[in-house]
């Protein structure tokens, strides 16, 4: 239970979904955790679920706010002495993100601000800290739609996640000789509160399910296990990779009945 012993890890979007499951899994594996989310009440609830100890710091911050993210990273260093791991999960998927002709410019801008600019700001501050301690591992949450088109139109989200994937590869190459690894995870549809809301309509839900060869949505803890592997030293020769955890979606042309 010490796969992350010696890791000081910052997790964004930590209060729900994939970020929450990462926090729970990483705590069990011995990591020092800095949990970041803009929902202060949800953060407090998460802290009550975790075993109380001195190895957890919770900070309410917005990933689109440069000063707040810088402060969160500095707090992690102040608390634990260094930062050598990060999982950037924070993201949004507005219900009015649709087709090219229907999606409002304001919706496009907001998605890009959170899903792409947020990743940029977080990685910049995290990697600054990792350069100081001489090594590190970053995991960015992208999506299977970074690799193929979605079954239903969602132009802003899809574009943002494609950019996250390209961005992750770019900085992986840039910092490889500095002993900083950067990888991305491309989840398929995951049974998170966000997805449940978006797919509350049964017709829309079934339209998604038919494209998944395994016949079910993924669970957030299954993505957390991939992130745990990429943060741990078990993946020490991996950087610039896209770890696909999608129930077989990207492997299939059509799914048989």
Secondary structure, DSSP 4 states (H G I P E B T S, - for coil): --TTTT-EEEEESTTSHHHHHHHHHHHHTT-EEEEEES-HHHHHHHHHHSPP-TTEEEEE--TT-HHHHHHHHHHHHHHHS---EEEE------TT---TTTS-HHHHHHHHIIIIIHHHHHHHHHHHHHHHHT-EEEEEE--GGGTS--SS--HHHHHHHHHHHHHHHHHHHHHGGGTEEEEEEEE-SB--HHHHHHT-SHHHHHHHHTT-TTSS-B-HHHHHHHHHHHHSGGGTT--S-EEEESTTGGG-SS---
